[in-house]
Amino acid sequence: MSKHHLDPLQQSKAQLENQVSELQQRIFEFEQRDAAHQDQEKIVKRLELALWATNSAIWDLNFETGEFWSSRGHQLLSGRGDDEHTEHFDFEDEDNPWSIHLHPEDRERVLQCVRDHLENEAVYDVEYRYRMSDGEYIWVRSLGQAVRAPDGTPQRMVGSNSGIDSQKRAESESARLRGAVENSSEVFALYDADLRFVFANKRYRKMYPKLTIF
């Protein structure tokens, strides 16, 4: 029997059941969306807490909006405050708040590293000197990765910075000591645990020209 032959009461009942079924489906969909939204909020909250707890120096440059987001840890590292910050940014602008703080001897090299990464997908891992508000320079290591559209166009670039002053001081001291030993008028040789030559200074090599250094 077709619906046309149902009495009005049965038709109303059928319509009501369909409406209830559609409503239940919508409620289910909304609950699913709400649960996903809550999960996303939890993830974001955990990330925010992790960044706050570790003072991670994270940054995010959005090429589509021109906005640069800097985490609390990044702000602390660069001496620009103790809270996250968002500002307009163009790394090719010589007056942007990052480029003007780069050491003059490092600036072009660092900017070219960014260009090579964006244009040729070269690895972005660079060390440079950054000028603080008191005029002193700190050594920074910066790593980043571009997020690209399907056609390869960079949409944003995210990364992290870390202070490496202590590492650079150790390298400088090591180089200074090695130079002093190398040019000393005294003979000097260094052996490893297997009694093999590891290093011999200029004076020692002159005395023993057939010496093999491992």
C-alpha positions as CSV (number, residue, x, y, z in Angstrom):
1,M,0.0,0.0,0.0
2,S,1.5,3.4,-1.0
3,K,1.7,6.4,1.3
4,H,-1.1,8.0,-0.6
5,H,-3.4,5.4,0.9
6,L,-2.3,5.9,4.5
7,D,-4.7,7.8,6.7
8,P,-3.6,11.2,7.9
9,L,-2.6,9.9,11.4
10,Q,-0.2,7.3,9.9
11,Q,1.3,9.9,7.6
12,S,1.9,12.3,10.4
13,K,3.5,9.4,12.4
14,A,5.8,8.5,9.6
15,Q,6.8,12.1,9.1
16,L,7.5,12.5,12.8
17,E,9.7,9.4,12.8
18,N,11.7,10.7,9.8
19,Q,12.2,14.0,11.6
20,V,13.2,12.3,14.8
21,S,15.7,10.2,12.8
22,E,17.2,13.2,11.1
23,L,17.4,15.1,14.4
24,Q,19.2,12.1,16.0
25,Q,21.7,12.0,13.1
26,R,22.3,15.8,13.5
27,I,22.8,15.5,17.2
28,F,25.3,12.7,16.6
29,E,27.2,14.8,14.1
30,F,27.3,17.8,16.4
31,E,28.6,15.5,19.3
32,Q,31.3,14.2,17.0
33,R,32.4,17.7,16.0
34,D,32.3,18.9,19.6
35,A,34.4,16.0,20.7
36,A,37.0,16.7,18.0
37,H,37.0,20.3,18.9
38,Q,37.6,19.5,22.6
39,D,40.4,17.2,21.6
40,Q,42.0,19.9,19.5
41,E,41.6,22.4,22.4
42,K,43.3,19.8,24.7
43,I,46.2,19.4,22.3
44,V,46.6,23.2,21.9
45,K,46.5,23.6,25.7
46,R,49.1,20.9,26.2
47,L,51.4,22.5,23.6
48,E,51.0,25.9,25.2
49,L,51.9,24.4,28.6
50,A,54.9,22.6,27.2
51,L,56.2,25.8,25.5
52,W,55.7,27.7,28.8
53,A,57.4,25.0,30.9
54,T,60.4,24.6,28.7
55,N,60.7,28.2,27.4
56,S,61.1,26.7,24.0
57,A,62.2,29.3,21.5
58,I,59.7,28.5,18.7
59,W,58.7,30.8,15.8
60,D,56.2,30.6,13.0
61,L,56.3,32.8,9.9
62,N,53.1,32.9,7.8
63,F,53.9,34.0,4.3
64,E,50.2,34.4,3.3
65,T,49.4,36.8,6.1
66,G,52.9,38.2,6.7
67,E,52.6,37.5,10.4
68,F,55.5,36.3,12.6
69,W,54.6,34.5,15.8
70,S,57.3,34.3,18.5
71,S,56.9,32.0,21.6
72,R,57.6,33.2,25.1
73,G,61.0,31.3,25.1
74,H,61.9,33.0,21.8
75,Q,61.1,36.4,23.2
76,L,63.2,35.7,26.3
77,L,66.1,34.5,24.1
78,S,66.1,37.6,22.0
79,G,65.6,39.9,25.0
80,R,62.3,41.2,23.8
81,G,60.1,40.5,26.7
82,D,58.6,37.5,28.5
83,D,55.4,36.8,26.6
84,E,54.6,35.4,23.1
85,H,54.2,38.0,20.4
86,T,52.8,38.3,16.9
87,E,53.9,41.0,14.5
88,H,54.1,41.8,10.7
89,F,57.3,40.5,9.3
90,D,59.2,40.5,5.9
91,F,62.6,38.9,6.2
92,E,63.7,40.7,3.0
93,D,63.0,44.1,4.6
94,E,66.3,45.4,6.0
95,D,64.5,47.2,8.7
96,N,62.6,44.3,10.1
97,P,63.2,43.6,13.9
98,W,65.2,40.5,13.2
99,S,67.5,41.5,10.4
100,I,68.6,44.8,12.0
101,H,69.9,42.8,15.0
102,L,72.0,40.4,13.0
103,H,75.7,41.0,13.1
104,P,76.8,42.9,9.9
105,E,79.2,40.2,9.0
106,D,76.5,37.5,9.3
107,R,73.5,39.2,7.9
108,E,73.8,38.5,4.2
109,R,74.9,34.9,4.8
110,V,71.9,34.2,7.0
111,L,69.4,35.8,4.7
112,Q,70.8,33.8,1.8
113,C,70.3,30.6,3.9
114,V,66.6,31.5,4.2
115,R,66.3,32.2,0.5
116,D,68.0,28.9,-0.4
117,H,65.6,27.0,1.8
118,L,62.5,28.6,0.4
119,E,63.6,28.6,-3.2
120,N,65.7,25.4,-3.5
121,E,64.6,23.5,-0.3
122,A,68.2,23.6,1.0
123,V,68.5,22.7,4.7
124,Y,68.0,25.7,7.0
125,D,70.4,25.3,9.9
126,V,72.5,28.4,10.5
127,E,74.5,30.0,13.3
128,Y,74.8,33.7,13.7
129,R,75.4,36.6,16.1
130,Y,72.4,38.5,17.4
131,R,72.6,41.9,19.0
132,M,70.8,42.3,22.3
133,S,69.3,45.6,23.5
134,D,72.4,46.3,25.6
135,G,74.5,46.1,22.4
136,E,76.1,42.8,23.3
137,Y,76.0,39.9,20.8
138,I,74.9,36.4,21.6
139,W,75.4,33.3,19.4
140,V,72.2,31.7,18.1
141,R,71.6,28.5,16.2
142,S,68.4,28.6,14.1
143,L,66.7,25.6,12.5
144,G,63.6,25.8,10.3
145,Q,61.4,24.0,7.9
146,A,59.0,25.4,5.3
147,V,55.4,24.2,5.0
148,R,54.6,24.1,1.3
149,A,51.5,24.0,-0.9
150,P,51.1,21.0,-3.3
151,D,52.8,23.1,-6.0
152,G,55.8,23.6,-3.7
153,T,55.1,27.3,-2.9
154,P,56.1,28.1,0.7
155,Q,53.0,28.9,2.8
156,R,54.8,29.3,6.1
157,M,58.1,28.5,7.8
158,V,58.4,27.2,11.4
159,G,61.5,26.7,13.4
160,S,63.3,27.0,16.7
161,N,66.3,29.0,17.9
162,S,68.7,28.2,20.7
163,G,71.5,30.1,22.4
164,I,74.9,28.6,21.8
165,D,77.2,31.1,23.5
166,S,78.8,28.5,25.8
167,Q,79.5,26.2,22.9
168,K,81.1,29.0,20.9
169,R,83.2,30.1,23.9
170,A,84.4,26.5,24.2
171,E,85.2,26.3,20.5
172,S,87.1,29.6,20.7
173,E,89.1,28.5,23.7
174,S,89.9,25.2,22.1
175,A,91.1,26.9,18.9
176,R,93.2,29.4,20.9
177,L,94.8,26.6,22.9
178,R,95.5,24.5,19.8
179,G,97.0,27.6,18.1
180,A,99.3,28.3,21.0
181,V,100.4,24.6,21.2
182,E,100.9,24.5,17.4
183,N,103.2,27.5,17.3
184,S,105.0,26.8,20.6
185,S,108.8,26.6,20.5
186,E,108.5,23.5,22.7
187,V,107.9,20.0,21.2
188,F,104.4,18.7,21.9
189,A,102.7,15.4,20.9
190,L,99.4,13.8,22.0
191,Y,98.7,10.1,22.1
192,D,95.4,8.2,22.3
193,A,94.6,5.3,24.6
194,D,96.2,2.9,22.0
195,L,99.5,5.0,22.1
196,R,98.8,6.3,18.6
197,F,99.8,9.8,17.6
198,V,96.7,12.1,17.5
199,F,98.3,15.5,17.4
200,A,101.8,16.9,17.1
201,N,102.8,20.5,16.9
202,K,104.8,22.2,14.2
203,R,108.1,21.9,16.3
204,Y,107.6,18.2,16.8
205,R,106.7,17.5,13.1
206,K,109.9,19.3,12.1
207,M,112.0,17.1,14.4
208,Y,110.2,14.0,13.2
209,P,109.2,14.5,9.6
210,K,108.2,10.9,9.1
211,L,105.7,11.0,11.9
212,T,102.2,9.6,11.0
213,I,99.2,11.4,12.6
214,F,96.0,9.4,13.0
